[in-house]
Amino acid sequence: MRLAARDLLDQDPKVRHNSRLTLLADPKAADPILTELIVRNRSRHSIEAASVLFALDTVRGAYAILALCADEYMVRWYEQPLAAALGSIPDDVRMRTLEDALDRIANRPCSVDWAYALATNSICSLQVKPLRISSDLWNRILRTPADTASEWALWRCLISYQPRLPAPPANLEAINSNAALSLRVAAVETILTVEQPRALALFANAVAADDINAHAAVIYGLLRLHNPKHIPLLHAIISSSRHPLQRDAIIVAKAIGADVTDVLTLVRPAGVAAQDYALLLKSATTTTSNGSPLAVDNTE
C-alpha cells in the first residue's frame, strides 16, 4: 500500500492510475497512509494524497485540500496543482463548508477553534480558486467575533506593525496561531487579492455596520492598502470619541500618511449616510500601495 502511495507521482500515467486504483480498493489500509502523507509532507505528494482521500471520504478529503490552501509555502510552489485539486470539490460544497463553519462559530460549540480554522482555510482557498462571494457573506465574515482580551491585544500589535519594516513583531507567531485573528487577516488579505474591484465598497459597508469586529477588519485592511486617499473610510471611527477603536484608527491614519491635526478634527459631512462613505473618496479609481488599480464598485 505504501508503494502505491509512492507511485502517485510516478512519471508514467498508467502507474499513477494503477496506484490510485490500489488505494481506492482498500480504504481502511489506505486512510492512515494518505493522512500521514498529507500531514507530514509539504509537497506535490500531499496534494495527490488529499485528492485520493477526497475520493474515499469527501468530507475529510475536502478539509485536507482546504487546509493545504492555507499553507503559504504550498500555494507559492504548487498553486496550479492545488487549484486542480480544488476543482474536484463542487463550488456549492465549498460555499456550504464556509457557511457551516461560520454557523459553528456563531453557535459557540466546544470545538470553536476547529470551526475558526475551517473558515480560515475556506477563505484562503479563494485565493487559489476564487468563488463569487456576496457582499452579505463578506460582511458576515468580517464581523466574526474576537471575544477575549488577548485576541484584541494581538490585533493591536498587528496593526502597529508596519509591513515595510525589516523585522516582524516579536509575537508574530502568536498572532498566526490565534484562531480568530488568523481568520480576520485571511479575510482582509483575500479581499485585497481577489476582490480588488469591490474592496473599498466592502470596507465601506463594514464601516457602516455597528460592529467592532468589522471596524477592526477595515482598519487593518486600510493599513495594508497604505494609501492616504482611503482615510475618509475611517471618518466615522475617528470622529467618535466613544468608539473603542478610535485610537487604533488614528494610529493607522497617521501611519498611512494623514496629518495628525487633520485626523483629530475630522467631522462627518452633513447629509452623507454611513453606507455612502465610499463616495467620500477623492476619486472613483485609486491605487493600492504597490500601484495596482483599485476601483470603488458598489455592485454585487
Secondary structure, 3 states (H helix, E strand, C coil): CHHHHHHHHCCCHHHHHHHHHHHHHCHHHHHHHHHHHHHHCCCHHHHHHHHHHHHHCHHHHHHHHHHHHCCHHHHHHHHHHHHHHHHCCCHHHHHHHHHHHHHHHHHCCCCHHHHHHHHHHHHHHHHHCCCCCCHHHHHHHHCCCCCCHHHHHHHHHHHHCCCCCCCCCCCHHHHHHCHHHHHHHHHHHHHHHHCHHHHHHHHHHHHHCCCHHHHHHHHHHHHHHCCHHHHHHHHHHHCCCCCCCHHHHHHHHHHCCCCHHHHHCCCCCCCCCHHHHHHHCCCCEEECCCCCEEECCCCC
